Amino acid sequence: MAKKLKTPFSETHKLSKTSSLLESIHYLLEWDQETYMPKDAIEFRSEQLELMASLVHKQRTAPSFKKALSKLINIETGSIVDNTLSAEEMAAAREWRRDYLQAVKLPSSYVKLLAKTSSKALHAWSEARRHNNFKAFAPHLEKLITLNKKKAEYLGYKDHPYDALLDLYEPEMKTAYLTELFGKLKISLTELLKSIQAKPKHPIGFIHQDYPVGHQMRFGHILLKGMGFSDTMSRLDTSSHPFCSALNPKDVRMTTRLIPTLPLSNIFSVIHEGGHGIYEAQLNDKMYGTPLCSAISLGIHESQSRFWETLIGRSLPFWKHYYPLLQKEFPDQLGSVPLDNFYRAVNNVEASMIRVEADEVTYCLHVIIRFELEKALIEGSLKVKDLPAAWNNKMKEYLGICPSADSEGCLQDIHWSMGAFGYFPTYALGNLYAAQFFATFEKAHSNWQERVAKGELGFIKEWLKENLHKYGRQYTPPEIIKKITGRALEATPYVNYLQQKYKEIYQLN
């Protein structure tokens, strides 16, 4: 067999793959910390994560990698220097350069400190949340905010320090743009919420009975199997905060949260994380170690989980197939409940404290609250000690409710304990991307409802793979939304989807 020619691209790929493999080990350690690690091991785990973060950073900023990358692209100017590269390889070179320039700005000592601080903060957050003790977590949060401000300075920004953090998760996105976009979205959502709140509530008491967690977990596996997962390439476990961690396209780790009286929490956590997992599993594994086997952005990633969780998973056709299977798992609780009643319960709109259990109408309001708060924390206009009160005030203003405890308020999310500032906006952006993608999908598959009602989901996966997943990071977020839908990102498709759906469910004028 002829030996593969060594090219500048393959040389860069080989070096980059090493950093991807190291990063996957880091992910595995984080996954274990959230699932099976004994809690007394936190000090050693923090040191392990610190070491792995420094090794990944060292590999990504190594002189050997810079030398290899320089044969593909001018690192200073961004112009391609290897004219033998394909369009896909040129895109990979562009994204490698972007990642390198970001990584090289962060000193190794800083990367190690952030990893160690985050690992300890994550453990402290988990305990603080369990005991409703914000004061115990506050010192850790102070350190992480200071470190994120430092990160923004290292990375550099023009208008706002939050821009530098936001760009890590959603390339090319700006704070000023989000402020305007979310401001308009907030108006549309609060108006729709008030219209729904004026209508009689749907009876949903049957959802809050006791649903044994063993049966909940079994139904979770049924859902994942229907979505195309198998035990040979994925796992479903439990954690305090559901997440998906893909070590590579052949190893997708998902978690859910099991609460006996909240079966919908598990159901939609599983579908949501399954959406993330499908994206990761359908990336081009032959290009593992390059940006062509990596998600475009967290906003696009979130669009895939929300596409499955809401647009498919909360649709009537989906439950025409899956409701009888759910009734089989819980005959005493659901055996006499008609499908229409269950569908209304699935899409019940009611302001609630917990973001991950929020309905479609209020969900983005939760995200906007977090965006406004963390922007204020980074710019210094909000102090950590004032965070609980600021959180509660915004919940009152936007949703008309107020947390009775910090565990259901500012301690409910894991992200700040991970040092992930700039992350939250991607959750709302994911909804906007998903609705815009879905409008295009509907045109391509006008009979999608009939097919989904029969339990067919494979054609949805295939459409997403062909239109989005297979490209990896070949396109930027603005480019991919334009390529798929023919338009720039806008809130209109999402708002229209919500208004049309809930007009029918709540008989709105």
Secondary structure, DSSP 8 states (H G I E B T S, - for coil): -------HHHHHHHHHHHHHHHHHHHHHHHHHHHHT--GGGHHHHHHHHHHHHHHHHHHHT-HHHHHHHHTTB-TTT--B--TT--HHHHHHHHHHHHHHHHHHTS-HHHHHHHHHHHHHHHHHHHHHHHHT-HHHHHHHHHHHHHHHHHHHHHH--SS-HHHHHHHHHSTT--HHHHHHHHHHHHHHHHHHHHHHHTS-----GGGGS---HHHHHHHHHHHHHHTT--TTTEEEEE-SS--EEEEETTEEEEEE---TT-HHHHHHHHHHHHHHHHHHHTS-GGGTTSGGGS-S-HHHHHHHHHIIIIIITTSHHHHHHHHHHHHHH-HHHHTTS-HHHHHHHHT-----S-GGG--HHHHHHHHHHHHHHHHHHHHTSS-GGGHHHHHHHHHHHHHS---SSGGGTTTS-SGGGGT-TT-THHHHHHHHHHHHHHHHHHHH-TTHHHHHHTT--HHHHHHHHHHTGGGTTSS-HHHHHHHHHSS---SHHHHHHHHHHHHHHHT--
